[in-house]
């Protein structure tokens, strides 16, 4: 079953402000002392320059378009100066080029950040929609088109805030995450960074409806494929959803003790934004496995599968307590219920060859072995093997009964001894009393 959220879907709402042609500015993020992310051996300020230059060169082939770069060398530029430069050349749009990294180095995918405020929200959303389609065609996972506000209630990201204050639409393109193994193959060479630049140029050409006689392409009718938006209002799906997903339920379907595999069913829903990731834990949430893409998630259509089955591998020697964490478009998460598996897993051990008498003679005794460092004693690994455990429990029960019987026997014997001792003392006292009455004169 697929959960569908309301989605809007028509012509480009932005028109050129320079007559019959567009003017755009490409902003290579960071520069100079501001290096950007340096995770995984990457240097963002150099990456953005390569991508921006490739984007610039590609867009120079299009007709009726002026293209500018905020910087062409490795220099530091304040965000306000970048926006003022773009406004100075009467740009219709500023595209800020970036690469991403996350705090826990676990996020992956491409995203576009836009202004929260009309009409720039509508302009940004229509471009972001086009950019997301381009990134999907390149094979990237999509994290969506989003807005973010600061504590003052204005746009969080400076380049967007400074640009819109000057009446200039601006977006931040976060191509991929350099610190996640599923993303960095897209950006680990100069060729890949250039490919991103050419892809960005294609998105711009489609969004603006450009054509090129030199390249033999015409995107003037592409506006028909843009999502329909209201120029005077914010696109609902771009508004940050700060609430946790409302539903997250986990069910155990099957247990394969021989191979250490659990078959699970996950049912989850967020009624304000799509679910994009999930991750599982077998130790009750102390640690989690890598984030997994949500099945059939489409952040552009706001659809996702609300119920699906998946398989989870459990390490040998572990008695798992299983749970799942699910994330929405804005990385807000909620946890599922716990499933406590009653037996530990033990599998994958190869049979050892028989040892010679000489080899056995050099080994510690079996009792001593169990106390050696690194030795692990496992619980029964499957429901088919509790027979031995039940036998041990029965033997312990018999021993306990015998101990109780012995205690009762000793108690009875002591009681009898005390009883007979008391009777002897009474007889002696009675005899003494009778003897005294016989010898006393009346």
Buried (B, 14 or more C-beta within 10 A) or exposed (E): EEBEBEBBEEEBBBEBEEEEEBBBBBBBBBBEEBBBBEBBEBBBBBBBBBBBBBBBBBBEBBEBBBBBBBBEEBEEBEBBEBBBBBBEEEBBBBBBBBBBBBEEBBBBBBBBBBBBBBBBBBBBBBBBBBBBBBBBEBEBBBBBBBBBBEEEEBBBBBBBBBBBEBEBBBBBBBBBBBBBEBBBEBBBEEEBBBBBBBBBBBBBBBBBBBBBEEEEBBBEEBBEBBBEBEEEEBBBBBBBBEEBBEBBEBBBEEBBBEEBBBBBEBBBBBEBBBBBBBBBBBEEBEEBBEBEBBBEBBBBBBBBBBBBEBEBEBEBBBBBBBBBBBBBBBEBBBBBEEBEBEBBBBBEEEEEEEEEEEEEEEEEEEEEEEEEEEEEEBBBBBEEEBEEEEEEEEEEEEEEEEEEEEEEEEEEEEEEEEEEEEEEEEEEEEEEEEEEEEEEEE
